[in-house]
């Protein structure tokens, strides 16, 4: 999906969410509530317009996705983001979606971010501390870890929901293994051409998947390869 609007004419986080709804990106009131609560301005680099529908570079050859992609992923995962559930955010970057996930699963749930750039982990924690998700971080139901997201985060597995914020050439087996029966993962897959895949683990442990939309993400790769821009 191309970006839905350009420039810096969107004034305020609530206005951004309303535009996404008006353009038909999502229709869930629950997603609208969490996106209104977690202000994107807390998670974009200083000096950049926070509400335009465009990805932004955040350093270290990483990006924060456009708001319409965040909204789409939240709606796709919403059934698996109920209070008390566990969610894993691979390539958590600025911490924006991890914060949204934490609000959705609540204080009895668990939202786990994994990011292999230590500097981004540090800055994402500061971002979350400025946001409405700060209390989840303080009490420990939201946590961000330095690690290779391709290996998941076994400590809090199995996960009801897994979001992957970078494109894998193939779906890492570790993530499938850590997905709970009945759970769902959204992951961009591909190299030059990528599709956002929705991966559902059935109750019998088998896996089914479908393509949701064509996308363009940075590669899911090693820390060193990312820093080299590969």
C-alpha positions as CSV (number, residue, x, y, z in Angstrom):
1,X,0.0,0.0,0.0
2,X,1.3,3.4,-0.9
3,X,1.3,6.1,1.8
4,X,-2.1,7.6,2.2
5,X,-1.1,11.3,2.7
6,X,2.0,13.3,2.6
7,X,3.3,16.5,4.1
8,X,2.9,17.6,7.6
9,X,-0.7,18.6,7.5
10,X,-2.0,16.0,10.0
11,X,-2.3,17.8,13.3
12,X,-2.3,15.4,16.3
13,X,-2.3,11.7,16.9
14,X,-6.1,11.4,17.1
15,X,-6.4,13.1,13.7
16,X,-3.9,10.6,12.2
17,X,-6.0,7.7,13.5
18,X,-9.1,9.2,12.1
19,X,-7.5,9.5,8.7
20,X,-6.5,5.8,8.8
21,X,-10.1,4.8,9.6
22,X,-11.5,7.1,6.9
23,X,-9.2,5.6,4.3
24,X,-10.4,2.1,5.3
25,X,-7.0,0.8,6.6
26,X,-8.8,-0.7,9.6
27,X,-12.2,-0.7,11.3
28,X,-11.5,-2.0,14.8
29,X,-12.5,0.4,17.5
30,X,-10.1,-1.4,19.9
31,X,-7.2,-0.7,17.5
32,X,-8.3,3.0,17.2
33,X,-8.4,3.3,21.0
34,X,-4.9,1.9,21.5
35,X,-3.4,4.0,18.6
36,X,-5.0,7.1,20.1
37,X,-3.6,6.2,23.5
38,X,0.0,5.6,22.3
39,X,1.1,8.8,20.7
40,X,3.4,8.2,17.7
41,X,5.2,11.5,18.5
42,X,6.9,9.7,21.4
43,X,8.5,7.3,19.1
44,X,9.8,9.2,16.0
45,X,13.2,11.0,15.9
46,X,13.3,14.5,17.1
47,X,12.5,17.1,14.4
48,X,10.5,14.7,12.2
49,X,6.8,15.1,11.5
50,X,5.2,12.2,13.5
51,X,1.9,11.8,11.8
52,X,2.6,11.6,8.1
53,X,1.8,8.2,6.6
54,X,5.4,7.3,5.8
55,X,8.2,5.1,7.2
56,X,11.0,7.0,8.8
57,X,14.7,6.1,9.3
58,X,15.6,5.7,13.0
59,X,19.4,5.1,12.5
60,X,21.4,1.9,12.3
61,X,19.8,1.1,8.9
62,X,16.4,0.6,10.6
63,X,13.1,2.3,10.2
64,X,9.8,2.9,12.0
65,X,7.0,1.7,9.7
66,X,4.3,4.0,8.3
67,X,1.2,4.4,10.5
68,X,-1.0,2.4,8.0
69,X,1.3,-0.6,8.4
70,X,1.1,-0.4,12.2
71,X,-2.7,-0.2,12.0
72,X,-2.9,-3.1,9.6
73,X,-0.7,-5.3,11.8
74,X,-2.6,-4.4,15.0
75,X,-5.9,-5.4,13.4
76,X,-4.6,-8.6,11.9
77,X,-3.3,-9.6,15.4
78,X,-6.2,-8.2,17.4
79,X,-7.9,-11.6,18.1
80,X,-4.6,-12.7,19.7
81,X,-4.0,-9.6,21.7
82,X,-6.7,-10.2,24.3
83,X,-6.1,-9.3,28.0
84,X,-3.7,-11.8,29.6
85,X,-2.1,-13.0,26.4
86,X,1.6,-13.1,25.4
87,X,2.9,-11.2,22.4
88,X,6.4,-11.0,20.9
89,X,7.6,-8.1,18.8
90,X,10.7,-9.0,16.7
91,X,12.7,-6.0,15.6
92,X,11.0,-3.8,18.1
93,X,12.9,-0.7,16.9
94,X,11.5,2.4,18.5
95,X,9.2,0.4,20.8
96,X,6.0,1.8,19.3
97,X,4.2,-1.4,18.5
98,X,5.5,-3.1,21.6
99,X,3.8,-0.4,23.6
100,X,0.6,-0.8,21.7
101,X,0.7,-4.5,22.3
102,X,1.3,-4.0,26.0
103,X,-1.9,-1.9,26.3
104,X,-3.9,-4.5,24.4
105,X,-2.8,-7.5,26.5
106,X,-3.0,-5.5,29.7
107,X,-1.2,-5.8,33.0
108,X,-1.9,-9.5,33.3
109,X,-0.4,-10.2,29.8
110,X,3.1,-10.0,28.6
111,X,4.6,-7.9,25.7
112,X,8.1,-8.7,24.8
113,X,10.3,-6.7,22.3
114,X,13.5,-8.1,20.8
115,X,15.9,-5.8,19.0
116,X,19.6,-6.6,18.2
117,X,20.8,-3.0,18.2
118,X,21.6,-2.1,21.8
119,X,21.3,1.6,21.1
120,X,17.8,1.2,19.8
121,X,16.8,-0.9,22.8
122,X,18.0,2.0,25.1
123,X,16.2,4.7,23.1
124,X,13.0,2.6,22.8
125,X,12.8,2.2,26.6
126,X,13.1,6.0,26.9
127,X,10.4,6.4,24.3
128,X,8.1,4.0,26.2
129,X,8.8,5.9,29.4
130,X,7.4,9.0,27.8
131,X,4.2,7.3,26.6
132,X,1.0,6.0,28.1
133,X,2.7,2.5,28.2
134,X,5.2,3.6,30.9
135,X,3.4,1.8,33.7
136,X,3.6,-1.6,31.9
137,X,7.3,-1.1,31.5
138,X,7.7,-0.2,35.2
139,X,5.9,-3.2,36.5
140,X,7.5,-5.6,34.0
141,X,4.6,-6.8,31.9
142,X,6.4,-4.9,29.0
143,X,10.0,-5.6,28.4
144,X,12.6,-5.0,25.6
145,X,15.6,-7.2,25.2
146,X,18.8,-7.1,23.2
147,X,18.9,-10.2,21.0
148,X,18.6,-11.9,17.6
149,X,14.9,-11.8,17.0
150,X,15.2,-14.7,14.5
151,X,15.6,-16.8,17.6
152,X,12.6,-15.4,19.2
153,X,12.6,-15.0,23.0
154,X,12.0,-18.5,24.6
155,X,11.7,-17.2,28.2
156,X,8.1,-16.1,27.8
157,X,7.0,-18.5,25.0
158,X,4.6,-19.7,23.8
159,X,3.2,-16.6,22.3
160,X,-0.4,-15.9,21.3
161,X,0.8,-13.3,18.8
162,X,4.2,-12.6,17.1
163,X,4.9,-9.5,15.0
164,X,8.0,-9.3,12.9
165,X,9.1,-5.9,11.7
166,X,11.7,-6.8,9.1
167,X,11.6,-9.0,6.0
168,X,12.8,-12.6,6.3
169,X,13.9,-14.6,3.3
170,X,12.1,-17.5,4.9
171,X,10.1,-17.8,8.2
172,X,12.5,-18.7,11.1
173,X,11.6,-22.0,12.5
174,X,12.2,-20.7,16.1
175,X,9.3,-18.3,15.7
176,X,7.0,-21.0,14.4
177,X,8.0,-23.2,17.4
178,X,7.4,-20.4,19.9
179,X,3.9,-19.6,18.5
180,X,1.1,-21.1,20.6
181,X,-1.4,-23.4,19.0
182,X,-4.2,-21.0,18.1
183,X,-1.7,-18.2,17.8
184,X,-1.0,-15.9,14.9
185,X,2.2,-14.4,13.4
186,X,2.5,-11.5,10.9
187,X,5.8,-11.5,9.1
188,X,7.0,-9.9,5.9
189,X,8.7,-12.5,3.7
190,X,10.8,-12.1,0.6
191,X,13.9,-10.4,-0.7
192,X,13.4,-7.9,-3.6
193,X,9.7,-8.6,-3.6
194,X,8.0,-9.1,-0.3
195,X,4.6,-10.1,1.0
196,X,3.1,-9.6,4.5
197,X,2.2,-13.2,5.5
198,X,-0.3,-14.1,8.1
199,X,0.7,-17.4,9.8
200,X,-1.8,-19.2,11.9
201,X,-0.8,-22.2,14.1
202,X,-3.8,-24.5,14.3
203,X,-4.8,-26.2,17.5
204,X,-3.3,-29.5,16.2
205,X,0.1,-27.8,15.7
206,X,-0.1,-27.6,11.9
207,X,0.5,-24.2,10.2
208,X,-1.6,-22.4,7.6
209,X,-0.7,-19.1,6.0
210,X,-1.9,-16.5,3.5
211,X,-0.5,-13.4,1.9
212,X,-2.1,-10.2,3.1
213,X,-0.5,-7.5,0.9
214,X,2.8,-6.6,-0.9
215,X,5.2,-4.7,1.4
216,X,8.6,-3.2,1.5
217,X,10.6,-3.7,4.8
218,X,14.3,-3.7,5.7
219,X,15.8,-7.2,5.8
220,X,15.6,-9.4,8.9
221,X,19.3,-10.2,9.3
222,X,22.2,-10.2,11.7
223,X,23.2,-7.2,13.6
224,X,26.5,-6.9,11.7
225,X,24.8,-7.2,8.3
226,X,22.3,-4.6,9.3
227,X,24.9,-2.1,10.3
228,X,26.7,-2.7,7.0
229,X,23.4,-2.0,5.2
230,X,23.0,-5.6,3.9
